[in-house]
């Protein structure tokens, strides 16, 4: 018996050793994993905990930071030793050490204790500080092949701007030879290329990014990217090469190519600093200056709107390697001016993700064939082709076909990719500096492999999906096939419009229309970690804000649309993103610093709205864009613009009041509170009919927004809610609300416990809506509820149902006072014919999971709650209300607190851990 007990003890010890009782993971600095280029003056540290025991709370932390990896590996700090801090805080902890140096790598770890007496030490993580002022660039200059004449510079063109000249610009190659003189310790490249760049060292591209750097308001700033190039360099001769593209920095005025707008900040240019740190402690800088050389490149045309042309005959083999000898094709660069500020790119870069093999559909004539990728997505192509020198392949991309041909009319035409062969065996190519939204490819000038023809052979054709590389943090599935299809539909639209900004569409405009950055951001955040990307959107808003306080509808603002006066520039439902988005970032990620950064901008915008209001009522803008009415979708048809604009104005004021209190500005808060009262009074006086309890026209958007923004007096809430429901029911559960109103329809119905109405509205395919789009063959969410073929078929502005999948059907929510889901609310909705649903969300504290299924005997719920959080679980009442956890009556577990019954729910309170509940 003694030997058996000893063996059991050893087995248990091994098991515990394999799975420590407390682990630390997910170390972040400024919401990013091992970031490079961050501002050394503003650092915030976060981590997550994983525990084997339930009800685990961190009781203390101890942060160590060193500039030497060997030191930190010995748990020693020479930069900051926080000491043991008796605190449960594990997110957004402010750095309080000595001043940090620019362009330096630091190493850190954290030691944690919990309430069970467990101790854990994290693995070592790192962060790299960037260049925070002009002196840090060590004299680097902006360099270019050519300079745009001042008279042609236009940083904010009108949409009806007349061209002053025509022609493509040079997309240059830039190169610099240099020597690594001693043994390297490290090498870091800081580089900004406008509009976009690809950097290579000794012929090898650095990084796997696409369209670096992110686009911004270029007359205000540019972004730079940081690369660790230590492994790319060798002792002796090396070459740094750079290719430049136009992006939004310059849209070339070329006839026969699509242009949505005509920005002209300047011709492509570049600035960089390469820091060589040697093992003997010395340092050398290679900077962009007049000593660099430049030449024409093989990209003969590139436009963010019109496509890209590549002439392989113009390639200069080895141009970015040390063995290359320059000739008369090369010249010294020009020194040019650049934006006044250069900031680090802190959002995740764009990358290539899914690959789709093209399937041949049909032949149009003896020179053209049409292919299908099977998925409408943002992307580029990759081709493998073989033919004669000078053969030209042109590929038109489109979302839809018309008369068997690629139809680009709704998405911007003509856009195409063109490749001229060099005639050297199998040639492979993909564009570098443009992208489009498409499913179909019409190939002209190359025949499918095996076709007997004089044309070059198209050996392979792929679609490459490109998007922002924000990590996926959520997934949803259910027993309802249509809901799963709808989730996928919306997901593809989100991915296709998640770039350097949240775009409206991946083809026709590619602009950062702002309304979706607050209305759709919850759906996005359930699925992707966009803390850094959304913060970048806030920066874009601040840089695009006008002197009078107006936040334009687009950020970065690249164009002024003239149709309808200021209708497409001044709409409160769009501009209010400047207030709502920072607040949501705080609520989801605990990011208080974004509130501090944006607060002055928020104040200016509220002052602007106040100046525009007539008796506290705003009347400008687009209203409930793309709602369903008697006319084609566009400007609001069902709901007065004054109602949606004023409701958002009131919502802004209430948010701003909370932010002011959080930032320690009580006088500001009182001012906003008083103004909000006046707006509410004016709103109800203007729009509320006390006889029929309707707001304005009684539209779904009107009543829902009044309810959601708490503009309805308590005595009238039930009646207004019933009016909303009856409007839906009398239309046989059809929706009418559009871009602005539909989210609030869903939010109000969910919070009122009427997800049955949501289910009925979205479980059909015979009226405009998600199911209708899927029935028409859409593979990404379309711009119109009707899936009209003459508008975009890849828009994510109407994707609000995804939020309900997570917060309603699966039931992952947070309590009103919660920040970053530290107080979780699990409230699964059992509705319609849905028999199971599951969602996971990796929050700032860790994984939250809600997975349920029901049968005739019971309801089963599996949940996971992360360390450092608590949760209220709302179980649907059963026949007997007997509740078991892991087959044991919950009354036997003191850590599961039964808080009684609320309505048709039994409420339990739990701490962290994994739970398997069954209610009979």
N, C-alpha and C positions, 0 to 999 in steps of 0.2 A: 504493500500500500504506500509506504514512504517513497519508494522509487517512482511510483505512478504519480504521486502528488508533485514530486520534483520535476518530472517530465512535463506535467501540466503547467507548472510555474514557469519553466523555461519556455514552453510554447507561448504562453500568455505574454511573457517578456519580449519574445521575438515579435509577436504581433504588435505590441505597443511600440516597440522600436521601429517597426516598419511604418506605423501610422502614429506619429507623435500626437499627444493630446492637444497641442496647440501649435499651429504653423502660421507663418507670415508669408503673404504673397501679394502680387499686384502693386509693387512699389512704384509710385508716380511722383514726379515733380512737375508742378503746374499742369496737372491733369494729363501728363504725357509720360510714357515709359521711356526712360533713358533719353531724354530730349537733348538735342544739340542746338546751340544758338540762343539759349534763353538769356533774358536780361538778368545780370547778376544782382540787381537791386531788388528784384521782386520774385522771391522763391517761396513756394508753398508745398509741403510734403504730405503725402497720403500713402496709406497701405491698407491691406485687407487681412482678415484673420480667418483661419479655418480651425474649428475645434471639434473634437470627438465627443465632448460633453455638452449637454444642453445648458441653456441659460448662461452662456458665457459672456462676460463683459470684461473688457480691458480695464485694468486698474492703474496701470502706469506704462509710460513709454520712455525710452532713452535713445535719442538720435545721436549718431556719430558721423562726422564728416571729415575726410582727409583729402589731401591732394596727392597722396602716395598710396597705391594699391596695397603695398606690403604692410603699411601701417593699419589700414582698415581691416585687413585680413587677420590682424592680431587684436582687433577690437580696440584700436587706439585712434584718437582723433587729434589732428593738429590744426583744424580749421574751425570746427564747432563741436563741442560736447555739451549737449543740452542738459546733462544730468538727468537723474530719474525724476520724471514729472508725474505726479499723482493725478492722472486724468484718463478719462475714457475716450478722449478725442483721438480719432485716427484719420481724419481727413482735413485738408487745407490748413496745416500747421505752419505758421509763418516762421521763416528763417530769422534767427536772432544772433547770428555769429558775426565774425569780423568781415570787413569788406572783401569781396571776392574779386579776383582778377579776370579781365576779359580773356577770351580765347584759351580757356583752361579747362581741363577735365578734372572733375572732383568725384570722389567715391563716397558712398554712404550706406549705412545700414541702420536698422532700428532693433532695439531689444524691448520686449513686451512682457508684462505679467498680467495674469487674469485673476478673476475672483475665486478660482478653484486652486490657486497656488501654483499654476503652471507658468513656466518661463520659456520664451522662444526668442531666437535670434534669427533675423532675416538673412538671406543671401545678400551679397554685395551688389549694389546697383550704382549707376553713375549718371552724371549729367555734365553737359559741356556748356560753358558760358560763351556768349556770342560777342559781337562787336556793337557796343551800345552807343558809341559816339563816333564822330568823323575821325578823331585822332586814332581810333583803334584800327582804321583802314591803312595806316602807315603810308599815306600818300598815294594810294591807289586812285586811278582816274577812270572816268567813263571813256571807253574807246569804241570806235565804229568804223565801218567801211565808208559811209557817206553821211552827210548831214542834210536833214530836211529844211528847206527854206522857211524862214520864220513866217512868211506870208501864208504858208500852207498849213501851219500848225493850227489845229482846232481840237481843243480838249473836251468840248461839249457841243457837238454839232446839232443843228435842228434836223428833224427827220426828213425835211424837204430840201436839205442843202443841195445846192447846185455844184457840180464838179468844176474845178478850175484847171485840172489837168488829168491825163489818163496815163496808165502804164504801171507795170509791176516794178517793185523795188528789188534791190539786191538782198538776198538771204546769204550772208557772208560766212566764210570760215575765218577763224582767228587762231593764231598759233604762237607759242612761245617756247623756245628751247632753253633749258637750264640744266645745271648740274647739282646732284646731291653729293656733297663733298666728303661727308663723313658718315658714320653709322647713325641711322635715324633712330630716334626714340618714338617720334610720332610725326604725322603730317596731316594738317587740316586745311581744307579748301573752303573759303567763304566766297560765294559767287552770286551775282545778280545779273541776269540777262533779260533785256526787254525787247519784245514782249515775252518770249520764252527762249530757253537754251537747253542744249545738251553739252555736257563737259566730258572730255575723254583724256586719259593719260596713257601715253604710249600705245595708242590705238584701241584702248578699252574704255567703253562708256562707264562713267561713274554713277553708281546707283541704279535702281530700277524704276525711277520715277517717269512720269509722263507730264508734259506741259508744265515743267518748272519754269519760273516760280509762279505762285498763285497770282491771279490778276487783282488789281487794286485801282484806286483813284490815282493815276500815275502823275498827275500834276502836283499831287500832295506827297506821294511816297512810292517806294518800290520795296519789294521783298527780296531777301537773299536766302540762299540755301547753304547748309553746312554739310560737308562730306568728310568723312575720315578716309583719307587716301593713303594711309601709311603702307598698306600692302601693295598698292599699285606702283609705288616708286621703287627704284633700284639705285644702288650707288653708281655714280657716274652720270651719263647723259640721259635726260628725260625730256618729254615734250608734253605740254598742256595744250589741248585743242578745244575749241568751243564752236559750236554751230548755233546760229541765232534764227529765231522765227518771229513772226509779227504779232500773233495773238490779238488782243484788244488794243495793244499799243499803237498799231497801225493797220488799218484796213485798206489794202491797196485798191485804187480806182481803176480796175481792169474791166473793160466791157466784156460781156458774155459770162460773167461770174456773179453769183448772188452777193449782195451786200444789204444787210438789214440797217446798218448805220455806217457812218463815215468818220470815225474817230481818227485823228492824226496827231498823236502826242509827239511823234518823231520817228525816225528810222531806227531799226534795231541797234542796240548798243549793249555794252557789257562792262562790268567792273568786278574785280576779284582780288583776293589776297590769299596766297598759299603760304602757310606757316610751316616751316621745317624746323623741328626741334631735334637737336642732336643729342646723342647719349652723353656727350661731355658737358651738357648743360647750356651750350650756345644755341642761338636761334638765327634763322635766316628767313627773309620774306621775299617771295616772288609776287609782284603786284602787276596789275594792268597799267601800262604806261605807253609812251610813244615808241618804245622799242619793240612792241608786238608787230606782227605782220598779218596781213589780211588778203583774202582773195575771194573771187566768186565761188559759190558752191554749186552742187548739182541740183539743189532745190531751186527751180526757176520761178515758181509761184507758190505762195502759201497765204491763205486767208482763213481766219476763224469762221468765216461765213461761206467762203467760196470753194474750199477744198485745197488740194495740194498737187503740184506737178513736180516730177523728178526726172531728170535726164541723166541716166547712168553713164552716158558718153562723156559727161563733164566731171566725173569722179577723178580725183587726184589720189591715186593709191598711196597709202602710207602718209598722207599729209599731216597726221597728228602723231607721227612717230619720229624718233631722233634721226633715223637714217634718211629722212626726206630732205631733198635739196630744193630750195625754193628757186623759182625762175621769174621771168618777167610778168607772169600772171599774178605775182604777189607784190604788194606794196606796203609801206608803213601805214599804220592805222591813223585815224584822225582822233584828236582829243576833243570831246564834246561835253556839253552840259547834261546833267541828269536830274532826277527828282530831288527835292530838298532833303528828304529823309530816306534812309535805307534801313528797313527793319527785318528781323528774322522771320522766316516762314515757320510758324509754330503749329499750324494746322497740318494734319496728315497730308502727304502728297497724293497726287493722282497716280494710279498704276493700272496695268493691264490685268484683268481678272479672267472671266470665262472666255473660252474660245468656242466658236460655233463653226462647224464645217458646213460649207454651202452645198446644197443639193440642187442639181439642175432641174429646172421646171420645164422650160420650153425654149425653142429657137425662134427668134423673131425674123431673121433674114440670114443671108450668108455671112454676115459679119457680127451679129449680135445674138447673145444668149441671156436668159434671165435665170437667176438662182434665188433660192430661199434659204435663209439661215434658221427659220423656225421661231425666232424670238426677236421682237422689236426692242432694241437697246441702244444706248449711247456707245459709240465706238469708232474704230477704224478698221481697215482691211489688212490682210496679209496675203500676198500672192507669191507663188512660185511659177515662173514662166520661162520658156525657152524659145528663142527665135533669132532673127537676124538683127544686126546692128541697125538702129533707126526705127525698128518696128515700134508702134505706139499702141499701148493698151489704155483704154479709158473706161472707168467704172462709175456708173451713176448709182447712188444709194437712195433708197426710199422706204417709207413705212408701208405704203400701199401700192397696189398696181391699178392701172386704169387702161383698159383696152390692151391688156397683157403686158403693158410697159410700166417701167418705174415712173411713179407719179410724184413729182416733187413740188407741185403747185402749192399744196398747203404748208410745206415745210421750208421753202426757200430754194429758188431755182434760178440758174443752174448751179448745182454743187457736184463736183466730181473729183475723183482721184485719177491722175494720169501718170503713166510710167513709160519712159522711152528706153528701149533695151540697148545695151552695149554690145550684145551679140557674143557673149562669153559663157557658153554653157548654160546651166540652170541658174537663173537669177531670182533672188528673193528680195522683196521690198515691202515696207509698210510706212505710212506717213508718220511724220514726227510732230507737226505743229498745228494740227487741226483735228476736228472730229465731227461726227454727225449722229443723228438718230435714225436708225434704219433696221429693216428686216430683209428687204429684197435688194439684190444687186443685178444691175443690167450691164453686162460686159460687152464692150465694143472693141474689136480689133484683136481678140485672142479666142481661139477655139478650144472647146473642152478636150481634155487629154484623149488621144486616140482618134480624134476626128481627122479625116483626110482633107487637108486644106493647105493653102500656102500661108495661112496666118500662123503666128506663133502659137505654141501649145500652152494652154493654161493647165499646169500640172497640179496646182492646189490653190484653193481659195477659201479663206477663213474670215469670219468676223471676230474682232477682238473687242470685248467689252471693256471700256475704261470708266473709272469712277474714282472718287476720293477713297482712300484706303482706311477710313475709319473702321475700327474693329467691330464685328458683329457681336452684340451683347444680348440679343433676344431671339426667341423663336416661338411660334404659335402653331398649333394644329388642333383639329377637332374632328368629331364624327360627321360633321356637315361638309359634304364635298364642295358645295358652292362657296361656303365661307373659306375653305382652304384655297380654292381657286381665286377668290377675291383677294385674299391676303397676298398671294403670289403676284397677282395683277398689280396691286398697289406697291409691293416691294420692288418690282422691276421699274416702276416709275420713279420711286425714291432713288434707287441706285443710279438710274440714268440721269438724274438731275442733281446728284450730290457731287459737285465738282469743287472748285476753289470757292464757289458760292453755291447757294441753293438756287439753281436755275429754274425757269419756268418750263423750258423744253430744251432738248439737246440738239436742236437744229435751227429753227426759224429765228429765234431771238437769243437764246442762251444767256439771258439777263437775270440779274438777281432781284426779281420782283419780290417785294418784302412781305406781302401778306401771308404767304405760305410759311415763312420763317417763324411765325408765331402760331398760326392756325394748325399747321401740320407738324410742328416740332415735337409734340408729345408722341405722335406716331413714330416719328423718326428716332427719338431717344429710346423708346422701348426696344428698338432693333439695332441701333448703332451708337457707339460711343462718339458723340459729336461735340464733346466739351470744347475741344480746341477749334473745330470748324465753326461752331456757332459763335464762339468768342471772336473769331475773325470776322464774322458777319457784323457783329456789334462794332468792331473797328471800322468796317466799311461804312456803316451808318454814320458814325461820328465824322469820318473824313468827307462824306458826301453831304452832310447837313449844310444848309445855306446860312448866310449871315443873319437872315431874319428869323432863323429858328426852324424853318420848314425842313422836315425830313422827306426827301423825294421818295417816290414809290419804288425806285430802283436804286440799289447800292451794290457795287460802285455805280455811280450815275455816268453813263457814257453818251446819252442822247436825250434831247428834249422833243417829245412828241407834241405836235402842234394841233392835231385834230381834237376838237372839243375844248380848245383853250388850255387850261391847266388840269383838265380832267385826269390826264395820265401822269400828272406830277404831284398833285396835291389831293390825296385821298386819305382821310384819317385811319381807315381800316388797314392801310398799308404803312403809313408813317409811324403808327403807334407801335410797330415792331421795336422801335428804339426804346420803348419803355417795357413792353411785355416780354420780349426775348431775354433781356438781362435778368428779369425777375424769375422767369422759368429756369434759367441756368442756375440761379441760386437755389431754387426749390428742388431741382433735380440733382445738382452736383455739390451744393454747399458753397458755391463760388461767390463769396461776398465781394471779392476784389473787382469783379466785373460790374457790380453795382456802383462801387466807388468811382470806377473809371467812367461809367456812362452817366452818372448822376447829373453833371452839368448839362450834358446834351439833353437829358430828359426834361430838365427844368426849362431849357430854352424852347423845346418843342411844345410843352404845355402852355407856355406864355404865347407862343405863336397861335395855337388852337384857340386860346382865350380871345386873342385879337381878331380872329376870323369869325367867331361865333356871333350870331344875331340873337340877342336875348338868351344866350347860352345854348343855342341850337346851331349845329354845323350842317351845312347844306351842300358842300362841295364833294367831288370825287366820283367814284365808280359804283358805290353801293354794293349790293349783293351780286357781284359779277357772275355771269354765266348761270343765273337761276333759270328755271323752266317757266316760260310764259308763252303768250300767243305768238311772239316774234322769234326770230333766230336769236340764239344766246349772245349776250354781250353785256351792256350796261344793265343794271338791275331793272327788272320789269315788275316784280310782285311787291317790292318793298321800297318805300321812299328812301332816297339816299340820306336824307337828314336823320332818319331813325338809326340806321346802322352806324353812321358817323358819330352821332351824339352818344349812342350807347357805348361805343368804343372809347370816346372821350371820357365818359363817366368811369369806365373800367380803368382807364389810365390813371385817373385821379385817385382812385382807391388803392391801386398798386403803388403809386408814388407816395401816398401817405404811409404805407407800410415800410417802404424803402427808407423814407426820411427818418422814421422812428428807429429802424435798424441801424442807420448810420449816425444816430445820435443828434438828429436835427428836429427837435420837437416843435419849434416854431414853424418850420416848413410844413410839418405834418398837419398842424392845426390849420394852416392856410389852405392846404389842399382839401382837408376835410370840409371846411366851410364852403369852398367853391363847389365841391361835389354835391353838397346838399342843394345848392342853388340850381345846379345842372339837373339834378333829379326832379326837382319841383317843376322846372321848365319842360323837361322831357314828358312828364305825365300830363301836364297841362296841354302840351302840343299834340301828343300822339295817343293818349289813352281815352277810350270811350267808356265812361262809367256805366252806361246802360247795357251794352252788350259785352263788356269786359274784354274788348279787343284793342290791340295796339295798331294804329294806322289802318292798313288794309286788312288786318287780320291774317296776314301771310304767316307761313311757318317760320320764316326768318324773323319777322317782326316780334311775334310773341315769344319765340325761343330766346332771342337776344335780351329782351326786357327781363325775362325770368333769370337767365344766367347771370346777368350783370347786377342782379338784385335791385332793379329799378321798380319792381312791382311791390306795392304795399302788401304786407302780410295777409291782410283781409281779402285780397283779390287773387292771391297766388293760385289757389285751387281752381278758380274759375278760368284764369288765363291758361293754365296747364290743360284744362279740359278742352278749351277752345283749340289749342294746338293739336291735341290728340284727335279731336273731331274733324279738323281740317284734313288730317292724314287719312282718317277712316272714310270720310265721304269721297275721297279720291281713290278709294279701294287700295289704301296703303301705298299710294304713290307719293314721291317727294317732289317738292318744288324749290326748296332752298338751294342756293348756289355756293360759290366759293367761300363767301363770308359766313353765311347763315347756317350751313349744314352741320358744321362742327357743334354749334350751340344747340341745334335740334337734338343731336345725339347726347350731348352732355346733360341737357335738361331731362330728357327721358330716362337716361341711366340713373341719375341722382334721384329721380322721383320714383324709382322702382318700376318703370314701365319699359323695360327692355323687351317685353312682348311686342310692343309697337315697333321697336327697332328691328326685331326679328322679322316681323311681317313685312316691313318696308324693304328689307334687303334679302329676302328669300325667294325672289322672283326674277324672271328674265323677260317678262312680257311688256314691261314699261321701262323708260329710261332710268338707268342706274347701273350698278356693278354687274349684275347678272345679265342685263341687256347688252352691255359691252362685250362680255365674254361670249354670249350667244352670237354676236356679230363677228367673232374671231379675234378680238383684241387680245394681245399678250402683254400689254402694259396699259396702265390706266390712261384713259383718253381725256382730252381737254373738255369735251362736252359730255353731259350725261347721256346724250343720244348717240355717242360714238360717231359723230358726223364725219364723213370721209374728206371734207374740205377744210378741216382744222387739224390741229396737232393730235396725233394718236399716241403721244407719250408725254403726259402732264401729270404731276402728282398733287395738284392743288385741291382735288376733290377726294383725297384718300382718307378721310377722317374716320371711316369705319374701322380701320386698323387699330386705332386707339381703343375702341370699344372691345375689340377682340381680346386685348390684354387686360384692360381695366374692368370690363363688364363680363364678358363670357368666361374668361379665366379668373378674373377677379383680383388682379394685382394692382393695388392702389396704395396711396399713402394718406395718413390722417391729415386733417387741415393744418395742424401746427407742425407737421413733420418737415424735416429738411433732409434731402438726399435719401429718402426712404429709411430714416432711422426709426420711424414709427409707422409700421406697415399695417395695411388693412387688406385682408384677404376676404373678398366678397364675391364668390362665384355665382354667376347667374345661370340658373337652370331654366331654359326657355325653348319653346317650340319642340322640334323633334331632335334636338341635340342631346345625345346620350353621354358624350364625353368631350372634354376640352383640356388642353394643357398649354401653359406658357411658362417660359423661363426668362428672367431678366437679371443680368449681371449688374447690380447697382454699385454705387460707390463703396458700399460696405461688403458686398459679396453677392452670391447667387440667391435670388428669390425664385421659388418655384411654386406653382399651383397647378395640380393635375387632378381632375375629378372625373368620376363616371358614376352613372346611376343605373339601377335596375329596379325590378318590381319589389325587391326586398329591402334595399338600402341605398344610401348615398355614401360614396367613398371619396375621400379627399387626401391626397398626398401633398404636403407642403414642405418647403425648406426655407428657413429663416436664417439670415447671416448673423455672425457674431456682432455684438455691439448694437443690436437692434431688438425691438420687441414687436409683437404683432397681435392684432385683434382678428380673430377668425370668426366669420359669420357663416355658420352652417345652416342650410335650409332645414326647417323643422321636419321631422319624420312622423311616422305613425305613433311610435312609442316615446320618441325623443331619448332613447337609450344611446349613449355615446361611448364608443370604444376607441382606444388608441393602441395600435399594435395588438389588438384583440383583448385588451385589458380595459375594464371600466375606468373612465377618467377620474372617478372619485377617489381612486387609490393613488393618484399621482398628484402630489402637492404642488408640482411645478406647472400644472395645467389648471388655470383658474376659470371656473364657470361663472360668468358674470350675468347669467340669466337670459331672459328672452327679450328681444326687441322686434316687435312686429311678427314676421314669420321667420325669424332667425334666432338661433341659439348662439350666444356670443361667448367665445373663449379667449382668454389672454395667455400668450405663451412667450417664452424667450427664444433664443437662437436654438437651432437644431432641426432635425428631420422628424416629421410626424406623419403617421398614417391613421387618419380618423375615419370612423364608420359611424353613421347615425342611422338607426332603424326606425 
